[in-house]
């Protein structure tokens, strides 16, 4: 058996998973950018917020596990503010948008990885 092709560490094993996550992240950021525009239109806002909440929730769950701690933090903050706004509209909508924008900005700084 040729052992040279066996990964030497967990880091090596996680690399392709991280690369796939980052690829998905960029797709999610593109979708979130589109939703961000829809949020400015009152009749599209509720649906856009629901979809955005789903995106940041999924990202938050995977990000921390795969070592993207800060990305996970921004995703959780965005999700929290979206949910607060949806719950009773006492959350300032501009604050919601700011947290989504912070997530988008930070997410775009994650370097694209190859497997």
Helices and strands as residue ranges (DSSP letters): G 3-5, H 10-38, H 42-65, H 69-88, H 93-107
